[in-house]
Amino acid sequence: MAERLDWPSMLAYTVYSEAGGVGKTTLAANLARAEERAGRDVLVVDLDTQEASLSYLLDVADDRDDDQADSLLRHMIDRPRDDFANLIRTSEGIDIVPSHNILEYASKHLRRREEEAADFGESWNPNKQLLRVLRDAGVHEQYDTLIVDPPATADIKLHNAIHATRHLVIPFEPSGKGYESVQGLDQLVGGLEDQLGIEVGVLAVVPNRYKGMNDQDRFLEAIEADGWEIPIRLRERSSLLEGCWAEQCTAFRYIDEHRERERDHELDTIEKIERLTERIRETQAVEA
């Protein structure tokens, strides 16, 4: 039987896409800010080692290449240099556990720790260590929402993210390639459940960079016909997103602080993200 996870009253999910370049990280950051604006305490865990990571976007990446700095991976292999609370940085009211370059070698270090445990006759699951660290830190008692942003690869970092959250939010580009990725969701989720021995739910599939083209509409209609609900469609907003990366902030702050005048189409994007967070909470509550 698949193992269930009970985070009492805490919403937890991983924002993931097998395809790169679909706006995964910007969506995760803006969902987190929308949750914060709704009055919720939010923790984001950045497991992506790319330079263009959520840690960079929210301007908390100062220590990512410091070999002497404490890091999440150190906690995951039982070699912390400080308390977990001191890993956390805050931006726009969101608490963040930043990424660190050592996460690039997460598989090597976690597998080595597993082998050391086996030498002493101990059971130590390398895929459950983020979950253990978060539980030991009492994250479920301090936060209303946990969002994890892993890399776009099905590696040990993704497996840890899934073990810690058990739910997915899937951004995709409304194209032929994006349609194929959503069609493969059942296989992806089933594979994760079989491999990890857990139940995994999909809270939302989110078309990003939608341009209102007929071909895109046909792809989205086909996805809905396959049984996937599409709560919102995020339109192409390249100027807004480029501005966010340039100023290292969410769309909410960028519009508030870096636009001389409000633009209706950008306010519409903000409203859709807020509606999406509401829908995610509703879906998770029904599943619970």
C-alpha positions as CSV (number, residue, x, y, z in Angstrom):
1,M,0.0,0.0,0.0
2,A,1.3,3.5,-0.9
3,E,2.4,5.5,2.1
4,R,0.3,8.6,2.8
5,L,1.6,11.9,4.2
6,D,-0.2,14.0,6.8
7,W,0.9,17.6,7.1
8,P,-1.7,18.8,9.5
9,S,-3.5,21.8,7.9
10,M,-0.4,22.7,5.8
11,L,-0.7,23.0,2.0
12,A,2.3,21.4,0.3
13,Y,3.2,21.0,-3.3
14,T,6.0,20.8,-5.8
15,V,6.0,22.9,-9.0
16,Y,7.5,20.7,-11.6
17,S,7.8,20.3,-15.4
18,E,9.8,17.7,-17.3
19,A,10.4,20.4,-20.0
20,G,12.6,23.3,-19.3
21,G,11.8,26.9,-20.1
22,V,8.1,26.8,-19.3
23,G,8.2,29.3,-16.5
24,K,8.3,26.8,-13.6
25,T,10.4,29.0,-11.3
26,T,8.6,32.2,-12.0
27,L,5.3,30.4,-11.4
28,A,6.6,29.0,-8.1
29,A,7.8,32.4,-6.9
30,N,4.5,34.2,-7.9
31,L,2.4,31.5,-6.3
32,A,4.3,31.9,-3.1
33,R,3.8,35.7,-3.1
34,A,0.1,35.2,-3.8
35,E,-0.1,32.9,-0.8
36,E,1.7,35.5,1.3
37,R,-0.7,38.2,0.1
38,A,-3.6,36.0,1.2
39,G,-2.2,36.2,4.8
40,R,-0.6,32.8,4.8
41,D,2.9,31.9,6.2
42,V,4.9,30.5,3.3
43,L,8.1,28.5,3.0
44,V,9.7,27.9,-0.4
45,V,12.5,25.3,-0.8
46,D,14.7,25.9,-3.8
47,L,16.3,22.6,-5.0
48,D,17.3,23.9,-8.5
49,T,21.0,24.5,-9.0
50,Q,20.6,26.6,-12.2
51,E,22.0,30.1,-12.0
52,A,18.5,31.3,-13.0
53,S,17.0,29.8,-9.9
54,L,14.2,30.9,-7.6
55,S,17.0,32.0,-5.1
56,Y,18.4,34.4,-7.8
57,L,14.9,35.6,-8.7
58,L,14.1,36.5,-5.1
59,D,17.6,37.8,-4.5
60,V,18.7,35.4,-1.7
61,A,21.5,33.5,-3.6
62,D,24.4,35.3,-1.8
63,D,25.9,32.1,-0.3
64,R,25.3,29.6,-3.1
65,D,29.0,29.3,-4.0
66,D,30.4,29.6,-0.5
67,D,31.9,26.2,0.4
68,Q,32.0,27.1,4.1
69,A,28.3,28.1,4.3
70,D,25.7,25.8,5.8
71,S,23.3,24.3,3.2
72,L,20.2,22.3,3.0
73,L,22.1,19.3,1.7
74,R,24.3,19.3,4.8
75,H,21.1,18.9,6.9
76,M,19.9,16.1,4.6
77,I,23.1,14.1,5.1
78,D,23.2,14.7,8.9
79,R,26.1,17.1,8.8
80,P,24.6,20.6,9.5
81,R,26.8,23.5,10.5
82,D,24.0,25.4,12.1
83,D,20.3,25.3,13.0
84,F,17.8,24.8,10.1
85,A,16.2,28.1,10.9
86,N,19.4,29.9,10.1
87,L,19.2,28.6,6.5
88,I,16.1,30.7,5.9
89,R,16.2,34.0,4.1
90,T,13.1,36.2,3.6
91,S,12.0,38.2,0.5
92,E,8.7,39.9,-0.1
93,G,7.4,38.3,3.1
94,I,8.2,34.8,1.8
95,D,10.6,32.5,3.8
96,I,13.0,30.7,1.4
97,V,15.6,28.0,1.9
98,P,18.0,29.0,-0.9
99,S,19.7,26.7,-3.3
100,H,23.4,26.0,-3.0
101,N,25.9,24.8,-5.6
102,I,26.6,21.6,-3.6
103,L,23.1,20.4,-4.5
104,E,24.5,19.6,-7.9
105,Y,26.1,16.6,-6.1
106,A,23.1,15.6,-4.0
107,S,22.8,12.2,-5.5
108,K,26.5,11.3,-4.7
109,H,26.3,12.6,-1.1
110,L,22.9,11.0,-0.3
111,R,23.9,7.7,-1.8
112,R,27.2,7.7,0.1
113,R,25.3,8.4,3.3
114,E,22.9,5.5,2.5
115,E,25.9,3.2,2.1
116,E,27.4,4.3,5.4
117,A,24.1,3.5,7.1
118,A,23.9,0.1,5.5
119,D,27.4,-0.7,6.8
120,F,26.0,-0.4,10.3
121,G,22.8,-2.3,9.5
122,E,20.7,0.8,9.4
123,S,17.9,1.7,7.0
124,W,18.3,5.2,5.5
125,N,16.2,6.2,2.6
126,P,17.9,8.9,0.5
127,N,14.6,10.0,-1.0
128,K,13.1,10.9,2.4
129,Q,15.7,13.3,3.8
130,L,14.1,16.6,2.8
131,L,10.9,15.3,4.5
132,R,12.9,14.3,7.6
133,V,14.6,17.7,7.8
134,L,11.4,19.6,7.4
135,R,9.6,17.5,10.0
136,D,12.4,17.8,12.5
137,A,12.4,21.6,12.1
138,G,8.6,21.7,12.8
139,V,7.9,23.3,9.4
140,H,4.3,22.0,9.5
141,E,3.7,23.9,12.8
142,Q,5.1,27.2,11.5
143,Y,3.8,27.5,8.0
144,D,0.5,27.4,6.1
145,T,2.1,26.6,2.7
146,L,5.2,24.7,1.6
147,I,6.3,25.1,-2.0
148,V,9.3,23.2,-3.4
149,D,11.0,24.1,-6.7
150,P,13.2,21.2,-8.0
151,P,15.1,21.1,-11.3
152,A,13.4,19.9,-14.4
153,T,15.0,16.5,-14.2
154,A,13.7,13.4,-12.6
155,D,16.6,12.9,-10.1
156,I,17.0,12.5,-6.4
157,K,16.1,16.1,-5.7
158,L,12.7,15.7,-7.4
159,H,12.2,12.5,-5.4
160,N,12.9,14.3,-2.2
161,A,10.6,17.1,-3.2
162,I,7.8,14.7,-3.9
163,H,8.3,12.8,-0.7
164,A,8.0,16.0,1.2
165,T,4.9,17.4,-0.5
166,R,3.0,14.5,-2.3
167,H,1.4,17.0,-4.7
168,L,2.3,18.5,-8.0
169,V,1.5,21.7,-9.8
170,I,2.5,21.3,-13.5
171,P,3.2,24.3,-15.7
172,F,3.3,23.6,-19.5
173,E,3.5,25.5,-22.7
174,P,0.3,25.1,-24.8
175,S,2.0,23.5,-27.8
176,G,2.3,20.1,-29.3
177,K,5.3,19.4,-27.0
178,G,3.4,20.7,-24.0
179,Y,0.3,18.6,-24.9
180,E,2.5,15.5,-25.0
181,S,4.0,16.3,-21.6
182,V,0.5,16.5,-20.1
183,Q,-0.6,13.3,-21.8
184,G,2.4,11.7,-20.1
185,L,1.3,12.9,-16.6
186,D,-0.5,9.7,-15.7
187,Q,2.7,7.8,-16.5
188,L,4.9,10.3,-14.6
189,V,2.7,10.2,-11.5
190,G,2.3,6.4,-11.7
191,G,6.0,6.0,-12.1
192,L,6.8,8.2,-9.1
193,E,4.2,6.4,-6.9
194,D,5.6,3.0,-7.9
195,Q,9.2,4.1,-7.4
196,L,8.8,5.9,-4.2
197,G,5.9,3.9,-2.6
198,I,3.7,7.0,-2.0
199,E,0.5,8.5,-3.3
200,V,1.0,11.6,-5.5
201,G,-1.7,14.0,-6.5
202,V,-1.9,16.7,-9.2
203,L,-3.4,19.9,-7.9
204,A,-3.3,21.9,-11.2
205,V,-2.0,21.9,-14.7
206,V,-1.2,25.4,-15.8
207,P,-0.8,26.5,-19.4
208,N,1.8,29.3,-19.5
209,R,2.7,31.8,-22.3
210,Y,-0.8,31.3,-23.8
211,K,-1.3,33.5,-26.9
212,G,-4.9,32.8,-27.8
213,M,-3.9,30.9,-31.0
214,N,-6.3,28.4,-32.5
215,D,-3.8,25.6,-32.3
216,Q,-3.2,26.3,-28.6
217,D,-7.0,26.3,-28.0
218,R,-7.2,22.9,-29.6
219,F,-4.4,21.5,-27.5
220,L,-6.1,22.8,-24.3
221,E,-9.5,21.4,-25.3
222,A,-7.9,18.0,-25.9
223,I,-6.2,18.2,-22.4
224,E,-9.5,19.0,-20.8
225,A,-11.2,16.2,-22.7
226,D,-8.6,13.9,-21.2
227,G,-9.9,14.8,-17.8
228,W,-7.4,17.4,-16.7
229,E,-8.9,20.6,-15.3
230,I,-7.3,23.9,-16.4
231,P,-8.2,26.5,-13.8
232,I,-6.5,29.4,-15.6
233,R,-4.6,30.3,-18.7
234,L,-1.5,32.5,-18.2
235,R,-1.0,34.7,-21.3
236,E,2.4,35.6,-22.7
237,R,3.8,38.4,-20.6
238,S,7.5,38.6,-21.7
239,S,8.0,42.2,-20.7
240,L,6.7,41.6,-17.2
241,L,8.7,38.5,-16.6
242,E,11.9,40.0,-18.1
243,G,11.4,42.9,-15.7
244,C,11.0,40.5,-12.8
245,W,14.3,38.8,-13.5
246,A,16.1,42.1,-14.1
247,E,14.9,43.5,-10.7
248,Q,14.9,40.2,-8.9
249,C,11.4,40.2,-7.7
250,T,7.9,38.7,-8.2
251,A,5.4,40.2,-10.6
252,F,3.5,41.6,-7.7
253,R,6.5,43.7,-6.5
254,Y,7.5,44.6,-10.1
255,I,4.1,46.1,-10.8
256,D,4.0,47.9,-7.5
257,E,7.5,49.4,-7.6
258,H,8.8,49.4,-11.1
259,R,5.8,50.3,-13.3
260,E,5.1,54.0,-13.7
261,R,1.5,53.1,-14.6
262,E,-0.7,50.1,-14.1
263,R,-1.3,48.0,-17.2
264,D,-4.6,46.1,-17.3
265,H,-3.2,43.0,-18.9
266,E,-0.5,42.7,-16.2
267,L,-3.1,43.2,-13.4
268,D,-5.1,40.4,-15.1
269,T,-2.1,38.1,-14.8
270,I,-1.8,38.9,-11.1
271,E,-5.5,38.2,-10.6
272,K,-5.2,34.9,-12.4
273,I,-2.3,33.8,-10.2
274,E,-4.3,34.7,-7.1
275,R,-7.3,32.7,-8.5
276,L,-4.9,29.8,-9.1
277,T,-3.7,29.8,-5.5
278,E,-7.3,29.7,-4.3
279,R,-8.1,26.8,-6.7
280,I,-5.0,24.9,-5.5
281,R,-6.1,25.3,-1.9
282,E,-9.6,24.1,-2.7
283,T,-8.4,21.1,-4.6
284,Q,-6.0,20.1,-1.8
285,A,-8.8,20.5,0.8
286,V,-11.1,18.2,-1.2
287,E,-8.3,15.6,-1.5
288,A,-7.7,15.8,2.3
